[in-house]
Structure formats: C-alpha cells, structure tokens
C-alpha cells in the first residue's frame, strides 16, 4: 500500500514539476520518500533541489 501511494505522489510531483510548481513538487517527492525510501522520488527530489539552488539562488538565500 505504501509503495503504491508513494508512486502516486511521485507522479504528482512530476506533474507539479512540469507545471513549474516547485514547492508542490518538492513536497510530493518528500512525502513519497517518507512512504518508500527506495522510491525514484528520492532522486527526483535531490535533482530538483540542485536545480533550484543553481537557478534560484535568491529563493534559498534571501
């Protein structure tokens, strides 16, 4: 059950990312990883954080 829910959250995160809803994507990926530590959401989360740190420095360092 948790793996199925984690997969749904991972897919939601991907949809949010495509819509450039960065915060929602990060939250969905994070929840997916909590449910299933082996979820591909872990890699997606880490990649999105790296992209945000590179492209949106002011977002993390006001």
Secondary structure, 3 states (H helix, E strand, C coil): CHHHHHHHHHHHHHHHHHCCCHHHHHHHHHHHHHHCCCCCHHHHHHHHHHHHHHHCHHHHCC
